[in-house]
Amino acid sequence: MKSKIVAAVLAFFLGALGIDFFYLNDTKKGLIVLITFFVADLLCLVFVGFFILGALGIWALVRTVLYLISSDENFEKKYVVKPVAK
C-alpha cells in the first residue's frame, strides 16, 4: 500500500519531474512528464519553455491537492498502478 502523504510530498517538491508517478508505479506517465520537463528546459532558450514549465508546476500542485483530499481507499484504487502478474 502506497502512502498518499508521501505521494503528495513528492508531487509538491518533485512533481514537475514526475517523480510521484514513479512512486505510484506509473512509469509511463513518469517518463512522459520527465521528458516533457527536459524538452521544456531546452525550449526556455526561446522563451516558450517557461510556459510549459509553469504548466507542469501547476499540474504538480493540483496533483498534490488531489492526493491529499482523496480517501485512502479511493487513492489506492485511482492513483496506484498495480503491477501486472505474469
PEUR-V646758 format. One record per residue. N is the residue number from 1. SS is DSSP state (hx for helix, st for strand, lp for the rest). Layout:
n-><N & N>
ss-><SS & SS>
This chain:
n-><1 & 2 & 3 & 4 & 5 & 6 & 7 & 8 & 9 & 10 & 11 & 12 & 13 & 14 & 15 & 16 & 17 & 18 & 19 & 20 & 21 & 22 & 23 & 24 & 25 & 26 & 27 & 28 & 29 & 30 & 31 & 32 & 33 & 34 & 35 & 36 & 37 & 38 & 39 & 40 & 41 & 42 & 43 & 44 & 45 & 46 & 47 & 48 & 49 & 50 & 51 & 52 & 53 & 54 & 55 & 56 & 57 & 58 & 59 & 60 & 61 & 62 & 63 & 64 & 65 & 66 & 67 & 68 & 69 & 70 & 71 & 72 & 73 & 74 & 75 & 76 & 77 & 78 & 79 & 80 & 81 & 82 & 83 & 84 & 85 & 86>
ss-><lp & lp & lp & hx & hx & hx & hx & hx & hx & hx & hx & hx & hx & hx & hx & hx & hx & lp & hx & hx & hx & hx & hx & lp & lp & lp & hx & hx & hx & hx & hx & hx & hx & hx & hx & hx & hx & hx & hx & hx & hx & hx & hx & hx & hx & hx & lp & lp & hx & hx & hx & hx & hx & hx & hx & hx & hx & hx & hx & hx & hx & hx & hx & hx & hx & hx & hx & hx & hx & lp & lp & hx & hx & hx & hx & hx & hx & hx & lp & lp & lp & lp & lp & lp & lp & lp>
